[in-house]
């Protein structure tokens, strides 16, 4: 997966969530959608991790500010 497809898959679901929240106010639906978004983002990050060649520990390190800067750049901008 190239970085452009990765960013589109990261941003697009949140755009659809914002549009949905403007129309619906039921908490049951919002909770299900947020769970689906968390699942979607974890799958997209895992596919990107495998494409770039990061290990699981390097991926978790990428989420720690200032410590995993090299892994962060590799995961999101390589």
Beta strands, then each sheet from edge to edge (+ up, - down):
end
